[in-house]
Amino acid sequence: MLRTGNTSHRKWMIVLHAALALLLLQGLVLWAPQAQAAVSSKTIVGYWHNFDNGSGFIKLRDVSPKFDVINVSFAEPTSGVTNGTIGFTPYNYSDADFKADVAYLQSQGKKVIISIGGQNGQVQLPNAGARDNFVNSVIGIIEKYGFNGLDVDFEGHSLYLNAGDSDFKNPTTPVIANLIAALRTINNYFGTDNFYLTMAPETFFVQLGYTFYGGSCISCDSRAGAYLPVIYATRDILDWLQVQNYNSGPITGLDDQYHTMGNADFHVAMADMLLTGFPVAKNPNNFFPALRQDQVVLGLPANANAGGGFTTVAEVQKALDALIKGVQLPSYKTRGSSTGYPNFRGLMTWSVNWDKFNNFEFSNSHRSYLDALTPSLSKGKI
């Protein structure tokens, strides 16, 4: 994204959960479906600026009520990229007032999640010490401010794959394995039914993995597809994946054609890859499985100022018609389902601040569209 409790009990629990997380990485813990409460499944997520970059600062309680989830952005490293310690200080707020606004939004049925990383917040967990620092500091932030969960927005050089680390199901690169263990530890600490885990990678780290995978290619960027092992290893606890369909170069879709951002074709092709699954680096023996429909969210800029690849309301809703209703585009036919994905989760935008700057066009237009859909059978924890 562009910017412009009891301590002894906690530490004991963290050690226990870290051990369980490592067992999972070794394949000793079986995957099981995530339990979820029965509530609305069509979601709009918006990032809230914990800074002022010209879009205008707004108080949390003044965020458009059309948003279901507000991602506070960002918590960032406090002691360098590789130490793992994360910090958060509310901008233009006292701690007491910030906590009060978080509680206010929650009283309105909203979820408030802390997002870690962003363009300026690179995080690498190269060893067990950094992993444990990350776990302890993130748990502390969530407990202090009462957040509902964690959003992982690692960008830049936070994630990469070592040469030869070609199996996304069994990653060996420390920054990947330690992040997986950390996320499972944090989730286990709070409990799946009470905690939201979401991710907001760029297309480079996800869909590009269909063509190039950083651990298995000789000449490509080692970061290509580097989120795939993290997504795969946390798919049982991941509430949704909101890939940033902006600030992206052309990406090859399942039709083996390049797709460029800013139109319905791009959004449908990118989402369809997640809903269908794909062979990583086109290796049929290394197949990344489809996510559930309710785990996939389209990530979009709220206006042209917010990021490259702004997509008009009409084009976004054309993409939603194709994805949810099965109204196929002339340029791309969905592979996973020709009749649509009725349980598709919804939309994310960078950001609520830019949405307000743009007279709430994003939240108003897309809230109306989603609310008009036939109620979905799929339910989420919101």
VEXTORKE-511026 format. One record per residue (C-alpha): x, y, z; chain; residue number from 1; residue in one letter. Coordinates in Angstrom, 3 decimals, padded with zeros to 6 digits, always signed. Last residue first. Layout:
% residues N
PT / X / Y / Z / A / NUM / A .
...
This chain:
% residues 382
PT / -018.228 / -010.400 / +010.394 / A / 382 / I .
PT / -017.280 / -014.034 / +010.965 / A / 381 / K .
PT / -018.329 / -015.157 / +007.502 / A / 380 / G .
PT / -021.323 / -016.781 / +005.909 / A / 379 / K .
PT / -021.824 / -018.515 / +002.599 / A / 378 / S .
PT / -025.407 / -019.038 / +001.510 / A / 377 / L .
PT / -025.372 / -015.655 / -000.192 / A / 376 / S .
PT / -028.228 / -013.192 / -000.097 / A / 375 / P .
PT / -029.386 / -012.239 / -003.607 / A / 374 / T .
PT / -027.368 / -009.177 / -004.535 / A / 373 / L .
PT / -028.761 / -005.687 / -003.977 / A / 372 / A .
PT / -026.581 / -005.083 / -000.918 / A / 371 / D .
PT / -023.468 / -005.697 / -003.012 / A / 370 / L .
PT / -024.403 / -003.098 / -005.625 / A / 369 / Y .
PT / -025.495 / -000.470 / -003.104 / A / 368 / S .
PT / -022.310 / -000.923 / -001.092 / A / 367 / R .
PT / -020.360 / -000.656 / -004.348 / A / 366 / H .
PT / -021.682 / +002.759 / -005.282 / A / 365 / S .
PT / -021.610 / +004.342 / -001.824 / A / 364 / N .
PT / -018.220 / +002.979 / -000.750 / A / 363 / S .
PT / -016.407 / +003.810 / -003.979 / A / 362 / F .
PT / -017.977 / +007.195 / -004.726 / A / 361 / E .
PT / -017.522 / +008.450 / -001.166 / A / 360 / F .
PT / -016.999 / +012.076 / -002.258 / A / 359 / N .
PT / -013.569 / +011.345 / -003.795 / A / 358 / N .
PT / -011.666 / +012.684 / -000.756 / A / 357 / F .
PT / -013.898 / +010.428 / +001.359 / A / 356 / K .
PT / -012.831 / +007.425 / -000.700 / A / 355 / D .
PT / -009.210 / +008.598 / -000.563 / A / 354 / W .
PT / -009.401 / +008.478 / +003.225 / A / 353 / N .
PT / -011.211 / +005.130 / +003.269 / A / 352 / V .
PT / -008.385 / +003.740 / +001.134 / A / 351 / S .
PT / -007.024 / +001.783 / -000.584 / A / 350 / W .
PT / -010.037 / -000.355 / -001.209 / A / 349 / T .
PT / -011.208 / -003.883 / -000.543 / A / 348 / M .
PT / -014.124 / -005.614 / -002.216 / A / 347 / L .
PT / -016.396 / -008.621 / -001.774 / A / 346 / G .
PT / -016.435 / -012.197 / -000.562 / A / 345 / R .
PT / -017.439 / -014.299 / -003.563 / A / 344 / F .
PT / -020.151 / -016.693 / -002.394 / A / 343 / N .
PT / -022.033 / -016.569 / -005.695 / A / 342 / P .
PT / -018.951 / -017.616 / -007.716 / A / 341 / Y .
PT / -020.106 / -017.565 / -011.311 / A / 340 / G .
PT / -021.891 / -019.835 / -013.764 / A / 339 / T .
PT / -018.863 / -020.835 / -015.854 / A / 338 / S .
PT / -016.973 / -021.903 / -012.749 / A / 337 / S .
PT / -013.256 / -022.421 / -012.102 / A / 336 / G .
PT / -012.125 / -021.396 / -015.570 / A / 335 / R .
PT / -013.735 / -017.964 / -015.901 / A / 334 / T .
PT / -013.988 / -016.766 / -019.487 / A / 333 / K .
PT / -011.949 / -013.706 / -020.457 / A / 332 / Y .
PT / -012.209 / -011.106 / -023.227 / A / 331 / S .
PT / -015.921 / -011.375 / -024.075 / A / 330 / P .
PT / -016.745 / -011.154 / -020.368 / A / 329 / L .
PT / -018.982 / -013.795 / -018.827 / A / 328 / Q .
PT / -022.055 / -012.917 / -016.800 / A / 327 / V .
PT / -021.476 / -015.647 / -014.198 / A / 326 / G .
PT / -023.374 / -013.855 / -011.444 / A / 325 / K .
PT / -020.612 / -013.470 / -008.858 / A / 324 / I .
PT / -017.426 / -013.271 / -010.909 / A / 323 / L .
PT / -018.792 / -011.914 / -014.173 / A / 322 / A .
PT / -021.202 / -009.479 / -012.543 / A / 321 / D .
PT / -018.441 / -008.458 / -010.131 / A / 320 / L .
PT / -016.151 / -007.643 / -013.055 / A / 319 / A .
PT / -018.874 / -005.538 / -014.681 / A / 318 / K .
PT / -019.321 / -003.914 / -011.281 / A / 317 / Q .
PT / -015.680 / -002.909 / -011.241 / A / 316 / V .
PT / -015.911 / -001.621 / -014.822 / A / 315 / E .
PT / -018.959 / +000.529 / -014.066 / A / 314 / A .
PT / -017.435 / +001.925 / -010.874 / A / 313 / V .
PT / -014.330 / +002.987 / -012.767 / A / 312 / T .
PT / -011.029 / +001.198 / -012.216 / A / 311 / T .
PT / -007.908 / +002.925 / -010.887 / A / 310 / F .
PT / -004.869 / +001.025 / -012.111 / A / 309 / G .
PT / -002.153 / +003.113 / -010.516 / A / 308 / G .
PT / -002.767 / +004.185 / -006.954 / A / 307 / G .
PT / -004.761 / +006.347 / -004.557 / A / 306 / A .
PT / -004.835 / +009.503 / -006.651 / A / 305 / N .
PT / -006.892 / +007.814 / -009.397 / A / 304 / A .
PT / -009.649 / +006.959 / -006.944 / A / 303 / N .
PT / -010.604 / +004.349 / -004.348 / A / 302 / A .
PT / -007.789 / +002.018 / -005.405 / A / 301 / P .
PT / -008.897 / -001.625 / -005.685 / A / 300 / L .
PT / -008.351 / -004.986 / -003.971 / A / 299 / G .
PT / -010.807 / -007.701 / -004.995 / A / 298 / L .
PT / -011.653 / -010.113 / -002.171 / A / 297 / V .
PT / -011.306 / -013.915 / -002.126 / A / 296 / V .
PT / -011.786 / -016.083 / +000.970 / A / 295 / Q .
PT / -015.570 / -016.377 / +000.589 / A / 294 / D .
PT / -015.086 / -018.266 / -002.670 / A / 293 / Q .
PT / -012.869 / -020.826 / -000.966 / A / 292 / R .
PT / -009.275 / -020.802 / -002.162 / A / 291 / L .
PT / -008.216 / -022.882 / -005.125 / A / 290 / A .
PT / -005.228 / -025.180 / -004.853 / A / 289 / P .
PT / -001.651 / -024.252 / -005.847 / A / 288 / F .
PT / -000.471 / -027.124 / -008.040 / A / 287 / F .
PT / +003.168 / -028.226 / -007.987 / A / 286 / N .
PT / +003.122 / -031.419 / -010.060 / A / 285 / N .
PT / +001.554 / -029.588 / -013.011 / A / 284 / P .
PT / +004.559 / -027.204 / -013.102 / A / 283 / N .
PT / +003.342 / -024.013 / -014.778 / A / 282 / K .
PT / +005.587 / -021.935 / -012.486 / A / 281 / A .
PT / +003.047 / -022.910 / -009.828 / A / 280 / V .
PT / +000.236 / -024.903 / -011.395 / A / 279 / P .
PT / -003.005 / -022.985 / -010.819 / A / 278 / F .
PT / -006.039 / -022.741 / -008.565 / A / 277 / G .
PT / -009.562 / -022.056 / -009.760 / A / 276 / T .
PT / -010.773 / -019.401 / -007.315 / A / 275 / L .
PT / -007.353 / -017.793 / -006.906 / A / 274 / L .
PT / -006.688 / -017.710 / -010.650 / A / 273 / M .
PT / -010.250 / -016.527 / -011.240 / A / 272 / D .
PT / -009.607 / -013.478 / -009.073 / A / 271 / A .
PT / -006.736 / -012.297 / -011.306 / A / 270 / M .
PT / -008.620 / -012.946 / -014.562 / A / 269 / A .
PT / -011.790 / -011.258 / -013.318 / A / 268 / V .
PT / -009.945 / -008.193 / -012.030 / A / 267 / H .
PT / -007.869 / -007.781 / -015.177 / A / 266 / F .
PT / -010.813 / -008.143 / -017.578 / A / 265 / D .
PT / -012.916 / -005.684 / -015.581 / A / 264 / A .
PT / -010.461 / -002.846 / -016.198 / A / 263 / N .
PT / -007.591 / -000.882 / -014.668 / A / 262 / G .
PT / -004.776 / -003.407 / -014.729 / A / 261 / M .
PT / -003.274 / -005.254 / -017.678 / A / 260 / T .
PT / -003.838 / -008.906 / -018.534 / A / 259 / H .
PT / -001.283 / -010.938 / -020.483 / A / 258 / Y .
PT / -002.582 / -014.118 / -022.079 / A / 257 / Q .
PT / -001.939 / -017.685 / -020.960 / A / 256 / D .
PT / -005.705 / -018.233 / -020.536 / A / 255 / D .
PT / -005.018 / -018.898 / -016.849 / A / 254 / L .
PT / -003.800 / -015.329 / -016.576 / A / 253 / G .
PT / -000.405 / -013.785 / -017.310 / A / 252 / T .
PT / +000.134 / -010.565 / -015.370 / A / 251 / I .
PT / +000.862 / -007.093 / -016.776 / A / 250 / P .
PT / +002.557 / -004.808 / -014.238 / A / 249 / G .
PT / +000.827 / -003.904 / -011.023 / A / 248 / S .
PT / +000.304 / -000.693 / -009.086 / A / 247 / N .
PT / -003.234 / -001.996 / -008.662 / A / 246 / Y .
PT / -005.060 / -005.294 / -008.176 / A / 245 / N .
PT / -003.827 / -005.451 / -004.582 / A / 244 / Q .
PT / -004.656 / -009.003 / -003.539 / A / 243 / V .
PT / -007.291 / -009.162 / -000.826 / A / 242 / Q .
PT / -007.050 / -012.655 / +000.671 / A / 241 / L .
PT / -009.731 / -013.588 / +003.157 / A / 240 / W .
PT / -010.425 / -015.190 / +006.498 / A / 239 / D .
PT / -007.202 / -017.196 / +006.576 / A / 238 / L .
PT / -007.277 / -019.838 / +009.321 / A / 237 / I .
PT / -007.437 / -022.998 / +007.177 / A / 236 / D .
PT / -005.511 / -021.340 / +004.334 / A / 235 / R .
PT / -002.552 / -020.579 / +006.621 / A / 234 / T .
PT / +000.076 / -022.857 / +005.029 / A / 233 / A .
PT / -001.191 / -022.192 / +001.494 / A / 232 / Y .
PT / -001.248 / -018.420 / +001.895 / A / 231 / I .
PT / +002.272 / -018.364 / +003.326 / A / 230 / V .
PT / +003.585 / -020.763 / +000.659 / A / 229 / P .
PT / +002.042 / -018.568 / -002.083 / A / 228 / L .
PT / +003.306 / -015.227 / -000.738 / A / 227 / Y .
PT / +006.675 / -015.623 / -002.481 / A / 226 / A .
PT / +005.145 / -015.797 / -005.963 / A / 225 / G .
PT / +008.070 / -013.877 / -007.451 / A / 224 / A .
PT / +010.313 / -012.646 / -004.619 / A / 223 / R .
PT / +013.443 / -014.393 / -005.925 / A / 222 / S .
PT / +013.265 / -012.248 / -009.081 / A / 221 / D .
PT / +013.765 / -014.370 / -012.182 / A / 220 / C .
PT / +016.990 / -015.705 / -013.733 / A / 219 / S .
PT / +017.341 / -019.169 / -012.256 / A / 218 / I .
PT / +013.797 / -020.219 / -011.521 / A / 217 / C .
PT / +012.695 / -022.565 / -008.740 / A / 216 / S .
PT / +012.602 / -020.541 / -005.546 / A / 215 / G .
PT / +011.302 / -017.328 / -007.076 / A / 214 / G .
PT / +008.370 / -018.890 / -008.867 / A / 213 / Y .
PT / +007.604 / -017.553 / -012.341 / A / 212 / F .
PT / +004.561 / -017.976 / -014.595 / A / 211 / T .
PT / +001.791 / -019.016 / -012.203 / A / 210 / Y .
PT / +003.720 / -017.363 / -009.387 / A / 209 / G .
PT / +002.908 / -014.000 / -010.976 / A / 208 / L .
PT / -000.527 / -014.500 / -009.425 / A / 207 / Q .
PT / +000.763 / -014.225 / -005.852 / A / 206 / V .
PT / +003.805 / -012.120 / -004.929 / A / 205 / F .
PT / +003.792 / -009.942 / -008.048 / A / 204 / F .
PT / +000.019 / -009.474 / -007.717 / A / 203 / T .
PT / +000.631 / -007.447 / -004.535 / A / 202 / E .
PT / -000.180 / -008.952 / -001.176 / A / 201 / P .
PT / -003.050 / -007.925 / +001.093 / A / 200 / A .
PT / -003.545 / -010.612 / +003.727 / A / 199 / M .
PT / -006.268 / -011.332 / +006.273 / A / 198 / T .
PT / -006.398 / -013.016 / +009.669 / A / 197 / L .
PT / -009.382 / -012.239 / +011.845 / A / 196 / Y .
PT / -009.601 / -013.386 / +015.454 / A / 195 / F .
PT / -012.356 / -014.444 / +017.814 / A / 194 / N .
PT / -013.456 / -017.733 / +016.234 / A / 193 / D .
PT / -009.849 / -018.629 / +015.366 / A / 192 / T .
PT / -008.570 / -018.304 / +018.920 / A / 191 / G .
PT / -006.540 / -015.392 / +020.308 / A / 190 / F .
PT / -003.309 / -017.252 / +021.026 / A / 189 / Y .
PT / -003.874 / -019.744 / +018.215 / A / 188 / N .
PT / -004.059 / -016.924 / +015.663 / A / 187 / N .
PT / -000.860 / -015.353 / +016.986 / A / 186 / I .
PT / +000.966 / -018.687 / +016.892 / A / 185 / T .
PT / -000.327 / -019.487 / +013.411 / A / 184 / R .
PT / +000.873 / -016.130 / +012.143 / A / 183 / L .
PT / +004.296 / -016.537 / +013.740 / A / 182 / A .
PT / +004.821 / -020.054 / +012.357 / A / 181 / A .
PT / +003.952 / -018.896 / +008.847 / A / 180 / I .
PT / +006.222 / -015.862 / +009.191 / A / 179 / L .
PT / +009.076 / -018.055 / +010.412 / A / 178 / N .
PT / +008.744 / -020.467 / +007.483 / A / 177 / A .
PT / +008.760 / -017.655 / +004.918 / A / 176 / I .
PT / +011.637 / -015.592 / +006.335 / A / 175 / V .
PT / +013.564 / -018.832 / +006.958 / A / 174 / P .
PT / +013.365 / -020.201 / +003.373 / A / 173 / T .
PT / +012.480 / -023.898 / +003.687 / A / 172 / T .
PT / +008.954 / -023.973 / +002.279 / A / 171 / P .
PT / +007.046 / -027.270 / +002.240 / A / 170 / N .
PT / +003.812 / -026.711 / +000.320 / A / 169 / K .
PT / +005.411 / -024.030 / -001.872 / A / 168 / F .
PT / +007.892 / -026.599 / -003.174 / A / 167 / D .
PT / +010.693 / -024.817 / -005.090 / A / 166 / S .
PT / +013.050 / -023.649 / -002.363 / A / 165 / D .
PT / +016.063 / -024.349 / -004.590 / A / 164 / G .
PT / +017.351 / -020.777 / -004.494 / A / 163 / A .
PT / +016.004 / -018.994 / -001.434 / A / 162 / N .
PT / +012.546 / -017.494 / -001.650 / A / 161 / L .
PT / +011.591 / -013.906 / -000.861 / A / 160 / Y .
PT / +009.357 / -011.995 / +001.529 / A / 159 / L .
PT / +009.957 / -008.601 / +003.138 / A / 158 / S .
PT / +011.789 / -007.248 / +000.085 / A / 157 / H .
PT / +009.146 / -004.737 / -000.986 / A / 156 / G .
PT / +005.750 / -005.521 / +000.511 / A / 155 / E .
PT / +004.278 / -007.249 / +003.549 / A / 154 / F .
PT / +000.635 / -006.288 / +004.020 / A / 153 / D .
PT / -000.451 / -008.864 / +006.592 / A / 152 / V .
PT / -003.778 / -007.921 / +008.182 / A / 151 / D .
PT / -004.277 / -008.810 / +011.836 / A / 150 / L .
PT / -007.344 / -009.149 / +014.008 / A / 149 / G .
PT / -010.223 / -007.645 / +015.920 / A / 148 / N .
PT / -008.186 / -004.818 / +017.435 / A / 147 / F .
PT / -008.641 / -004.012 / +021.126 / A / 146 / G .
PT / -006.015 / -001.284 / +021.346 / A / 145 / Y .
PT / -003.657 / -002.822 / +023.902 / A / 144 / K .
PT / -004.503 / -006.440 / +023.102 / A / 143 / E .
PT / -003.799 / -006.113 / +019.384 / A / 142 / I .
PT / -000.603 / -004.154 / +019.992 / A / 141 / I .
PT / +000.707 / -006.649 / +022.568 / A / 140 / G .
PT / -000.081 / -009.623 / +020.343 / A / 139 / I .
PT / +001.868 / -007.937 / +017.560 / A / 138 / V .
PT / +004.854 / -007.258 / +019.833 / A / 137 / S .
PT / +005.070 / -010.787 / +021.213 / A / 136 / N .
PT / +004.651 / -012.528 / +017.853 / A / 135 / V .
PT / +007.101 / -010.294 / +016.014 / A / 134 / F .
PT / +009.724 / -010.574 / +018.727 / A / 133 / N .
PT / +009.265 / -014.357 / +018.649 / A / 132 / D .
PT / +009.826 / -014.523 / +014.897 / A / 131 / R .
PT / +012.819 / -012.187 / +015.114 / A / 130 / A .
PT / +014.410 / -014.436 / +017.719 / A / 129 / G .
PT / +013.587 / -017.582 / +015.775 / A / 128 / A .
PT / +015.452 / -016.369 / +012.691 / A / 127 / N .
PT / +015.140 / -014.478 / +009.399 / A / 126 / P .
PT / +011.823 / -012.723 / +010.135 / A / 125 / L .
PT / +011.772 / -009.890 / +007.588 / A / 124 / Q .
PT / +009.479 / -006.866 / +007.783 / A / 123 / V .
PT / +009.377 / -003.912 / +005.389 / A / 122 / Q .
PT / +007.261 / -001.004 / +006.608 / A / 121 / G .
PT / +007.500 / +001.803 / +004.058 / A / 120 / N .
PT / +005.226 / +000.395 / +001.352 / A / 119 / Q .
PT / +002.854 / -001.261 / +003.762 / A / 118 / G .
PT / +003.812 / -003.402 / +006.712 / A / 117 / G .
PT / +001.333 / -004.510 / +009.332 / A / 116 / I .
PT / -002.405 / -003.897 / +009.197 / A / 115 / S .
PT / -004.343 / -003.686 / +012.458 / A / 114 / I .
PT / -007.968 / -004.741 / +012.135 / A / 113 / I .
PT / -011.148 / -002.947 / +013.166 / A / 112 / V .
PT / -014.350 / -004.902 / +012.655 / A / 111 / K .
PT / -017.622 / -003.026 / +012.356 / A / 110 / K .
PT / -020.897 / -003.890 / +014.087 / A / 109 / G .
PT / -021.648 / -000.345 / +015.224 / A / 108 / Q .
PT / -020.299 / -001.122 / +018.710 / A / 107 / S .
PT / -017.075 / -002.160 / +016.979 / A / 106 / Q .
PT / -016.814 / +001.279 / +015.425 / A / 105 / L .
PT / -017.242 / +002.870 / +018.848 / A / 104 / Y .
PT / -014.693 / +000.543 / +020.457 / A / 103 / A .
PT / -012.077 / +001.554 / +017.901 / A / 102 / V .
PT / -013.023 / +005.194 / +018.498 / A / 101 / D .
PT / -012.623 / +004.821 / +022.265 / A / 100 / A .
PT / -009.268 / +003.098 / +021.841 / A / 99 / K .
PT / -008.089 / +006.038 / +019.726 / A / 98 / F .
PT / -009.331 / +008.539 / +022.287 / A / 97 / D .
PT / -007.514 / +006.785 / +025.135 / A / 96 / A .
PT / -004.289 / +006.360 / +023.187 / A / 95 / D .
PT / -004.297 / +010.073 / +022.367 / A / 94 / S .
PT / -004.838 / +010.740 / +018.691 / A / 93 / Y .
PT / -003.192 / +012.674 / +015.850 / A / 92 / N .
PT / -001.490 / +009.490 / +014.633 / A / 91 / Y .
PT / -001.961 / +006.387 / +016.771 / A / 90 / P .
PT / +001.365 / +004.784 / +017.738 / A / 89 / T .
PT / +002.140 / +001.252 / +016.565 / A / 88 / F .
PT / +005.216 / -000.890 / +016.950 / A / 87 / G .
PT / +006.518 / -004.151 / +015.541 / A / 86 / I .
PT / +009.608 / -006.026 / +016.725 / A / 85 / T .
PT / +010.844 / -008.496 / +014.115 / A / 84 / G .
PT / +014.527 / -007.574 / +014.327 / A / 83 / N .
PT / +015.139 / -008.007 / +010.581 / A / 82 / T .
PT / +013.841 / -004.729 / +009.106 / A / 81 / V .
PT / +015.098 / -002.415 / +011.824 / A / 80 / G .
PT / +014.169 / -001.785 / +015.425 / A / 79 / S .
PT / +010.665 / -000.285 / +015.355 / A / 78 / T .
PT / +009.091 / -002.252 / +012.521 / A / 77 / P .
PT / +005.676 / -000.968 / +011.385 / A / 76 / E .
PT / +001.997 / -000.939 / +012.348 / A / 75 / A .
PT / +000.129 / +000.682 / +009.491 / A / 74 / F .
PT / -002.520 / +001.200 / +008.473 / A / 73 / S .
PT / -005.682 / +000.576 / +010.457 / A / 72 / V .
PT / -007.816 / -001.810 / +008.419 / A / 71 / N .
PT / -011.501 / -000.942 / +008.704 / A / 70 / I .
PT / -014.004 / -003.709 / +008.024 / A / 69 / V .
PT / -017.681 / -003.418 / +007.143 / A / 68 / D .
PT / -017.455 / -000.148 / +005.209 / A / 67 / F .
PT / -020.689 / +001.646 / +004.242 / A / 66 / K .
PT / -020.598 / +003.457 / +007.594 / A / 65 / P .
PT / -018.117 / +005.908 / +006.026 / A / 64 / S .
PT / -015.211 / +006.514 / +008.416 / A / 63 / V .
PT / -015.986 / +009.323 / +010.873 / A / 62 / D .
PT / -015.475 / +007.205 / +014.008 / A / 61 / R .
PT / -011.948 / +006.486 / +012.852 / A / 60 / L .
PT / -011.111 / +010.167 / +012.733 / A / 59 / K .
PT / -010.187 / +011.571 / +009.357 / A / 58 / I .
PT / -006.902 / +012.879 / +007.979 / A / 57 / F .
PT / -006.990 / +014.313 / +004.480 / A / 56 / G .
PT / -005.892 / +012.792 / +001.185 / A / 55 / S .
PT / -002.716 / +014.855 / +001.344 / A / 54 / G .
PT / -000.522 / +012.188 / +002.907 / A / 53 / N .
PT / -001.761 / +012.413 / +006.497 / A / 52 / D .
PT / -000.868 / +009.491 / +008.760 / A / 51 / F .
PT / -002.568 / +006.501 / +010.390 / A / 50 / N .
PT / -004.463 / +006.180 / +007.130 / A / 49 / H .
PT / -007.527 / +003.921 / +007.186 / A / 48 / W .
PT / -007.698 / +000.957 / +004.802 / A / 47 / Y .
PT / -011.156 / -000.090 / +003.657 / A / 46 / G .
PT / -012.856 / -003.474 / +003.484 / A / 45 / V .
PT / -016.270 / -004.002 / +001.893 / A / 44 / I .
PT / -017.885 / -007.354 / +002.599 / A / 43 / T .
PT / -020.640 / -009.496 / +001.182 / A / 42 / K .
PT / -020.883 / -012.438 / +003.583 / A / 41 / S .
PT / -023.391 / -011.199 / +006.143 / A / 40 / S .
PT / -023.430 / -013.172 / +009.418 / A / 39 / V .
PT / -023.484 / -016.767 / +010.608 / A / 38 / A .
PT / -020.419 / -017.335 / +012.795 / A / 37 / A .
PT / -017.445 / -019.208 / +011.411 / A / 36 / Q .
PT / -015.570 / -022.412 / +012.204 / A / 35 / A .
PT / -012.538 / -022.914 / +009.997 / A / 34 / Q .
PT / -012.265 / -026.149 / +008.054 / A / 33 / P .
PT / -009.603 / -028.614 / +009.239 / A / 32 / A .
PT / -006.012 / -029.148 / +008.095 / A / 31 / W .
PT / -004.125 / -031.929 / +009.827 / A / 30 / L .
PT / -001.191 / -031.196 / +012.104 / A / 29 / V .
PT / +001.961 / -033.241 / +011.554 / A / 28 / L .
PT / +002.955 / -031.690 / +008.220 / A / 27 / G .
PT / +006.276 / -030.296 / +009.399 / A / 26 / Q .
PT / +004.876 / -026.766 / +009.148 / A / 25 / L .
PT / +002.070 / -027.857 / +011.443 / A / 24 / L .
PT / +004.553 / -029.031 / +014.032 / A / 23 / L .
PT / +006.174 / -025.612 / +013.874 / A / 22 / L .
PT / +002.840 / -023.982 / +014.634 / A / 21 / A .
PT / +002.299 / -026.260 / +017.609 / A / 20 / L .
PT / +005.674 / -025.284 / +019.038 / A / 19 / A .
PT / +004.922 / -021.610 / +018.502 / A / 18 / A .
PT / +001.590 / -022.072 / +020.255 / A / 17 / H .
PT / +003.261 / -023.469 / +023.358 / A / 16 / L .
PT / +005.937 / -020.766 / +023.457 / A / 15 / V .
PT / +003.300 / -018.073 / +022.927 / A / 14 / I .
PT / +001.127 / -019.484 / +025.687 / A / 13 / M .
PT / +003.984 / -019.323 / +028.159 / A / 12 / W .
PT / +004.803 / -015.757 / +027.080 / A / 11 / K .
PT / +001.170 / -014.669 / +027.447 / A / 10 / R .
PT / +000.793 / -016.241 / +030.873 / A / 9 / H .
PT / +003.900 / -014.423 / +032.069 / A / 8 / S .
PT / +002.723 / -011.104 / +030.585 / A / 7 / T .
PT / -000.904 / -011.139 / +031.653 / A / 6 / N .
PT / -002.792 / -009.412 / +029.242 / A / 5 / G .
PT / +002.449 / +008.815 / +000.890 / A / 4 / T .
PT / +001.779 / +005.978 / +002.082 / A / 3 / R .
PT / +001.195 / +003.488 / -000.753 / A / 2 / L .
PT / +000.000 / +000.000 / +000.000 / A / 1 / M .
